[in-house]
Amino acid sequence: MENNLKSQDLFLQDISICPGDSVQISFPSGDFSSYSNFTWLFEGQYFSNDSNISIFTEGTYELQLYNNDTLFSQFELNYFDSSVPELNFVDTTICEWDYLLLEFFAHNVLCNHH
């Protein structure tokens, strides 16, 4: 059986998260049945053989699929720049034991701060 897939068929996008957060990455959808094995790498070193991984360390991740050839895709995990100037909010009064949840979006990622 000849494999017509190319690396562009296995595409993983770069991800940005807030420092201290993690993100779940699932094995991509698609017909990769002609590949018998796969490996996740981090910075060129073995990371996992699980179909779902949880990552939180900045760097380059790669998914490699194996059979007669190797199909691979790399992506970067980055933290949002913490040097962004502090935001100014209006003073707010809350009762004891209540909390204020601030939500902000940065590059389409929701960051929560309590």
Contacts in CASP RR format, 6 or more apart in sequence:
PFRMAT RR
TARGET T0000
AUTHOR 0000-0000-0000
METHOD contacts of the structure
MODEL  1
MENNLKSQDLFLQDISICPGDSVQISFPSGDFSSYSNFTWLFEGQYFSND
SNISIFTEGTYELQLYNNDTLFSQFELNYFDSSVPELNFVDTTICEWDYL
LLEFFAHNVLCNHH
1 34 0 8 1.000
3 34 0 8 1.000
3 35 0 8 1.000
3 67 0 8 1.000
3 68 0 8 1.000
3 69 0 8 1.000
5 32 0 8 1.000
5 34 0 8 1.000
5 71 0 8 1.000
6 71 0 8 1.000
7 71 0 8 1.000
7 72 0 8 1.000
7 73 0 8 1.000
9 71 0 8 1.000
10 28 0 8 1.000
10 32 0 8 1.000
10 63 0 8 1.000
10 65 0 8 1.000
10 71 0 8 1.000
10 72 0 8 1.000
10 73 0 8 1.000
11 28 0 8 1.000
11 73 0 8 1.000
12 25 0 8 1.000
12 28 0 8 1.000
12 61 0 8 1.000
12 63 0 8 1.000
12 73 0 8 1.000
12 74 0 8 1.000
12 75 0 8 1.000
13 75 0 8 1.000
14 75 0 8 1.000
14 76 0 8 1.000
14 77 0 8 1.000
14 78 0 8 1.000
15 23 0 8 1.000
15 25 0 8 1.000
15 75 0 8 1.000
15 76 0 8 1.000
15 77 0 8 1.000
15 78 0 8 1.000
16 77 0 8 1.000
16 78 0 8 1.000
16 79 0 8 1.000
16 80 0 8 1.000
16 106 0 8 1.000
16 107 0 8 1.000
16 109 0 8 1.000
17 23 0 8 1.000
17 56 0 8 1.000
17 77 0 8 1.000
17 78 0 8 1.000
17 79 0 8 1.000
17 80 0 8 1.000
17 109 0 8 1.000
18 79 0 8 1.000
18 80 0 8 1.000
18 106 0 8 1.000
18 109 0 8 1.000
18 111 0 8 1.000
19 79 0 8 1.000
19 80 0 8 1.000
19 82 0 8 1.000
20 56 0 8 1.000
21 56 0 8 1.000
21 111 0 8 1.000
22 54 0 8 1.000
22 55 0 8 1.000
22 56 0 8 1.000
23 54 0 8 1.000
23 55 0 8 1.000
23 56 0 8 1.000
23 77 0 8 1.000
24 52 0 8 1.000
24 53 0 8 1.000
24 54 0 8 1.000
25 52 0 8 1.000
25 53 0 8 1.000
25 54 0 8 1.000
25 55 0 8 1.000
25 61 0 8 1.000
26 51 0 8 1.000
26 52 0 8 1.000
27 38 0 8 1.000
27 51 0 8 1.000
27 52 0 8 1.000
27 63 0 8 1.000
28 63 0 8 1.000
28 73 0 8 1.000
32 38 0 8 1.000
32 65 0 8 1.000
32 71 0 8 1.000
34 67 0 8 1.000
35 65 0 8 1.000
35 66 0 8 1.000
35 67 0 8 1.000
35 71 0 8 1.000
36 66 0 8 1.000
36 67 0 8 1.000
37 49 0 8 1.000
37 65 0 8 1.000
37 66 0 8 1.000
37 67 0 8 1.000
38 49 0 8 1.000
38 63 0 8 1.000
38 64 0 8 1.000
38 65 0 8 1.000
38 66 0 8 1.000
39 46 0 8 1.000
39 47 0 8 1.000
39 48 0 8 1.000
39 49 0 8 1.000
39 63 0 8 1.000
39 64 0 8 1.000
39 66 0 8 1.000
40 47 0 8 1.000
40 48 0 8 1.000
40 49 0 8 1.000
40 50 0 8 1.000
40 53 0 8 1.000
40 61 0 8 1.000
40 62 0 8 1.000
40 63 0 8 1.000
41 47 0 8 1.000
41 61 0 8 1.000
41 62 0 8 1.000
41 63 0 8 1.000
41 64 0 8 1.000
42 55 0 8 1.000
42 57 0 8 1.000
42 59 0 8 1.000
42 60 0 8 1.000
42 61 0 8 1.000
42 62 0 8 1.000
43 59 0 8 1.000
43 60 0 8 1.000
44 60 0 8 1.000
44 62 0 8 1.000
47 53 0 8 1.000
47 61 0 8 1.000
55 61 0 8 1.000
55 77 0 8 1.000
56 77 0 8 1.000
57 77 0 8 1.000
58 76 0 8 1.000
58 77 0 8 1.000
58 78 0 8 1.000
58 79 0 8 1.000
59 76 0 8 1.000
59 77 0 8 1.000
59 78 0 8 1.000
60 74 0 8 1.000
60 75 0 8 1.000
60 76 0 8 1.000
61 74 0 8 1.000
61 75 0 8 1.000
61 76 0 8 1.000
61 77 0 8 1.000
62 72 0 8 1.000
62 73 0 8 1.000
62 74 0 8 1.000
62 75 0 8 1.000
63 72 0 8 1.000
63 73 0 8 1.000
64 70 0 8 1.000
64 71 0 8 1.000
64 72 0 8 1.000
65 71 0 8 1.000
65 72 0 8 1.000
80 106 0 8 1.000
80 107 0 8 1.000
80 109 0 8 1.000
80 111 0 8 1.000
87 104 0 8 1.000
89 102 0 8 1.000
92 100 0 8 1.000
94 100 0 8 1.000
99 114 0 8 1.000
100 114 0 8 1.000
101 112 0 8 1.000
101 113 0 8 1.000
101 114 0 8 1.000
102 112 0 8 1.000
102 113 0 8 1.000
103 110 0 8 1.000
103 111 0 8 1.000
103 112 0 8 1.000
104 110 0 8 1.000
104 111 0 8 1.000
105 111 0 8 1.000
END
